[in-house]
Amino acid sequence: MGAREDDGAALELVLSLHRLLRSLRRAGATGGLQPTQLIVLSLLTEGGPSRVGVLAERVPCSQPTATAVVAELESAGLVRREPDPTDGRATRVAVTEAGGRTLSGVAHGEAEALTRRLGLLAPEDAAHVLATAPLLRRLADPAVPGAGG
């Protein structure tokens, strides 16, 4: 494959992944959470407590948007603010137990929807799709040069 063909295949994969994730979100229970709220919960669950500015960079979104998302999650009891141990003037945001349970419930709902869809494929095709999970995880890891974010 040439570079142009690789770019086309990569674009097709990106678009397909976006469509798949959107359809899984619609098929699963989101607990009434918006996509940005789910992203923030996921980032905090995976990376631990974080300042709002760092969350805004990682989502990515504006700092006012991140502040509003955190305020909504906080009022729902899904995150809490805590003092930043490195700077007494600053605060960090951390996931609560309820936030962890909510995110886990959403992820399980989406996984169930994906399992139903995989059941529509030939068994060897479903196995191929599932075999890509470790590779996609590696590509999503910010430690991989040029990947993730």
Helices and strands as residue ranges (DSSP letters): H 3-27, H 35-47, H 52-58, H 63-75, E 79-84, E 87-95, H 97-118, H 123-131, H 133-140
